[in-house]
Amino acid sequence: MQKVSVFKSKDDVQYIVGTNVRKVCKDKHVNLMEFAEEIDISYEYLRHIVSIGGQKSLSFYSMYKIAKILGISMDQLCEGIFDDEKKYDTDK
């Protein structure tokens, strides 16, 4: 019996990660301009990441730096990505 995952779209994943970054930054009162400097990306790019809609994607390394600097786990940064994943049995 083979299981096949149905993946969320790239846009959905970007939206979820961007929303999580925005929420943690807001909760921790992080200044986005200073934060962008710490993670070595432009303020404009960070604004696009945390904007409604998550308009830009992040490299794995950037996600790691964001999580590390914010003091959260990668699981927390990606929270919600794996919710409601569907598995389909292809042997039917």
ChimeraX commands (.cxc) that place a marker at each C-alpha (Angstrom):
marker #1 position 0.00,0.00,0.00 radius 0.5
marker #1 position 1.66,3.23,-1.16 radius 0.5
marker #1 position 0.75,6.57,0.41 radius 0.5
marker #1 position 0.93,9.76,-1.61 radius 0.5
marker #1 position 1.04,13.18,0.05 radius 0.5
marker #1 position -0.85,16.10,-1.33 radius 0.5
marker #1 position 1.38,19.09,-0.70 radius 0.5
marker #1 position 0.38,22.62,0.15 radius 0.5
marker #1 position 1.27,25.13,-2.53 radius 0.5
marker #1 position 4.44,27.21,-2.32 radius 0.5
marker #1 position 2.24,30.27,-1.78 radius 0.5
marker #1 position 0.48,28.58,1.16 radius 0.5
marker #1 position 3.80,27.64,2.79 radius 0.5
marker #1 position 5.20,31.16,2.29 radius 0.5
marker #1 position 2.03,32.62,3.80 radius 0.5
marker #1 position 2.21,30.35,6.86 radius 0.5
marker #1 position 5.91,31.02,7.53 radius 0.5
marker #1 position 5.49,34.76,6.95 radius 0.5
marker #1 position 2.51,34.85,9.30 radius 0.5
marker #1 position 4.45,32.98,11.97 radius 0.5
marker #1 position 7.43,35.35,11.65 radius 0.5
marker #1 position 5.14,38.38,11.81 radius 0.5
marker #1 position 3.34,37.05,14.91 radius 0.5
marker #1 position 6.53,36.24,16.82 radius 0.5
marker #1 position 8.10,39.59,15.91 radius 0.5
marker #1 position 4.97,41.39,17.10 radius 0.5
marker #1 position 4.76,39.34,20.32 radius 0.5
marker #1 position 8.43,40.00,21.08 radius 0.5
marker #1 position 8.28,43.68,20.02 radius 0.5
marker #1 position 11.01,43.15,17.44 radius 0.5
marker #1 position 11.97,46.13,15.31 radius 0.5
marker #1 position 11.84,44.78,11.74 radius 0.5
marker #1 position 14.53,47.12,10.43 radius 0.5
marker #1 position 17.03,45.99,13.09 radius 0.5
marker #1 position 15.91,42.38,12.70 radius 0.5
marker #1 position 16.54,42.48,8.94 radius 0.5
marker #1 position 20.10,43.63,9.61 radius 0.5
marker #1 position 20.64,40.80,12.12 radius 0.5
marker #1 position 19.53,38.13,9.64 radius 0.5
marker #1 position 21.39,39.84,6.79 radius 0.5
marker #1 position 18.48,40.51,4.45 radius 0.5
marker #1 position 17.09,43.84,3.30 radius 0.5
marker #1 position 14.30,45.47,5.26 radius 0.5
marker #1 position 12.22,45.57,2.08 radius 0.5
marker #1 position 12.62,41.82,1.58 radius 0.5
marker #1 position 11.67,41.13,5.21 radius 0.5
marker #1 position 8.59,43.34,4.80 radius 0.5
marker #1 position 7.53,41.17,1.85 radius 0.5
marker #1 position 8.05,38.01,3.92 radius 0.5
marker #1 position 5.91,39.17,6.83 radius 0.5
marker #1 position 3.30,40.99,4.76 radius 0.5
marker #1 position -0.18,39.59,4.47 radius 0.5
marker #1 position 0.12,36.98,1.77 radius 0.5
marker #1 position 3.76,36.09,2.39 radius 0.5
marker #1 position 4.95,37.47,-0.93 radius 0.5
marker #1 position 8.55,36.22,-0.70 radius 0.5
marker #1 position 10.07,32.89,0.20 radius 0.5
marker #1 position 13.00,32.19,2.49 radius 0.5
marker #1 position 15.97,29.90,2.16 radius 0.5
marker #1 position 16.32,27.19,4.77 radius 0.5
marker #1 position 19.37,29.02,6.14 radius 0.5
marker #1 position 17.42,32.28,6.49 radius 0.5
marker #1 position 14.65,30.40,8.28 radius 0.5
marker #1 position 17.27,28.92,10.61 radius 0.5
marker #1 position 18.72,32.38,11.37 radius 0.5
marker #1 position 15.25,33.82,11.98 radius 0.5
marker #1 position 14.32,31.02,14.38 radius 0.5
marker #1 position 17.67,31.25,16.20 radius 0.5
marker #1 position 17.55,35.03,16.65 radius 0.5
marker #1 position 13.88,34.97,17.72 radius 0.5
marker #1 position 14.62,32.15,20.17 radius 0.5
marker #1 position 12.09,29.76,18.66 radius 0.5
marker #1 position 12.35,26.32,17.11 radius 0.5
marker #1 position 12.07,25.59,13.41 radius 0.5
marker #1 position 8.90,23.68,14.34 radius 0.5
marker #1 position 7.40,26.89,15.72 radius 0.5
marker #1 position 8.44,28.82,12.63 radius 0.5
marker #1 position 6.76,26.19,10.42 radius 0.5
marker #1 position 3.73,25.67,12.67 radius 0.5
marker #1 position 0.67,25.03,10.56 radius 0.5
marker #1 position 2.41,23.85,7.41 radius 0.5
marker #1 position 1.71,20.21,8.11 radius 0.5
marker #1 position -1.82,20.68,9.46 radius 0.5
marker #1 position -4.59,19.09,7.44 radius 0.5
marker #1 position -2.23,17.19,5.13 radius 0.5
marker #1 position -4.15,14.50,3.33 radius 0.5
marker #1 position -2.84,11.06,2.51 radius 0.5
marker #1 position -4.34,9.02,-0.27 radius 0.5
marker #1 position -4.06,5.29,-0.75 radius 0.5
marker #1 position -3.00,4.66,-4.35 radius 0.5
marker #1 position -3.75,0.90,-4.26 radius 0.5
marker #1 position -7.54,1.25,-4.46 radius 0.5
marker link #1:1,2 radius 0.2
marker link #1:2,3 radius 0.2
marker link #1:3,4 radius 0.2
marker link #1:4,5 radius 0.2
marker link #1:5,6 radius 0.2
marker link #1:6,7 radius 0.2
marker link #1:7,8 radius 0.2
marker link #1:8,9 radius 0.2
marker link #1:9,10 radius 0.2
marker link #1:10,11 radius 0.2
marker link #1:11,12 radius 0.2
marker link #1:12,13 radius 0.2
marker link #1:13,14 radius 0.2
marker link #1:14,15 radius 0.2
marker link #1:15,16 radius 0.2
marker link #1:16,17 radius 0.2
marker link #1:17,18 radius 0.2
marker link #1:18,19 radius 0.2
marker link #1:19,20 radius 0.2
marker link #1:20,21 radius 0.2
marker link #1:21,22 radius 0.2
marker link #1:22,23 radius 0.2
marker link #1:23,24 radius 0.2
marker link #1:24,25 radius 0.2
marker link #1:25,26 radius 0.2
marker link #1:26,27 radius 0.2
marker link #1:27,28 radius 0.2
marker link #1:28,29 radius 0.2
marker link #1:29,30 radius 0.2
marker link #1:30,31 radius 0.2
marker link #1:31,32 radius 0.2
marker link #1:32,33 radius 0.2
marker link #1:33,34 radius 0.2
marker link #1:34,35 radius 0.2
marker link #1:35,36 radius 0.2
marker link #1:36,37 radius 0.2
marker link #1:37,38 radius 0.2
marker link #1:38,39 radius 0.2
marker link #1:39,40 radius 0.2
marker link #1:40,41 radius 0.2
marker link #1:41,42 radius 0.2
marker link #1:42,43 radius 0.2
marker link #1:43,44 radius 0.2
marker link #1:44,45 radius 0.2
marker link #1:45,46 radius 0.2
marker link #1:46,47 radius 0.2
marker link #1:47,48 radius 0.2
marker link #1:48,49 radius 0.2
marker link #1:49,50 radius 0.2
marker link #1:50,51 radius 0.2
marker link #1:51,52 radius 0.2
marker link #1:52,53 radius 0.2
marker link #1:53,54 radius 0.2
marker link #1:54,55 radius 0.2
marker link #1:55,56 radius 0.2
marker link #1:56,57 radius 0.2
marker link #1:57,58 radius 0.2
marker link #1:58,59 radius 0.2
marker link #1:59,60 radius 0.2
marker link #1:60,61 radius 0.2
marker link #1:61,62 radius 0.2
marker link #1:62,63 radius 0.2
marker link #1:63,64 radius 0.2
marker link #1:64,65 radius 0.2
marker link #1:65,66 radius 0.2
marker link #1:66,67 radius 0.2
marker link #1:67,68 radius 0.2
marker link #1:68,69 radius 0.2
marker link #1:69,70 radius 0.2
marker link #1:70,71 radius 0.2
marker link #1:71,72 radius 0.2
marker link #1:72,73 radius 0.2
marker link #1:73,74 radius 0.2
marker link #1:74,75 radius 0.2
marker link #1:75,76 radius 0.2
marker link #1:76,77 radius 0.2
marker link #1:77,78 radius 0.2
marker link #1:78,79 radius 0.2
marker link #1:79,80 radius 0.2
marker link #1:80,81 radius 0.2
marker link #1:81,82 radius 0.2
marker link #1:82,83 radius 0.2
marker link #1:83,84 radius 0.2
marker link #1:84,85 radius 0.2
marker link #1:85,86 radius 0.2
marker link #1:86,87 radius 0.2
marker link #1:87,88 radius 0.2
marker link #1:88,89 radius 0.2
marker link #1:89,90 radius 0.2
marker link #1:90,91 radius 0.2
marker link #1:91,92 radius 0.2
view
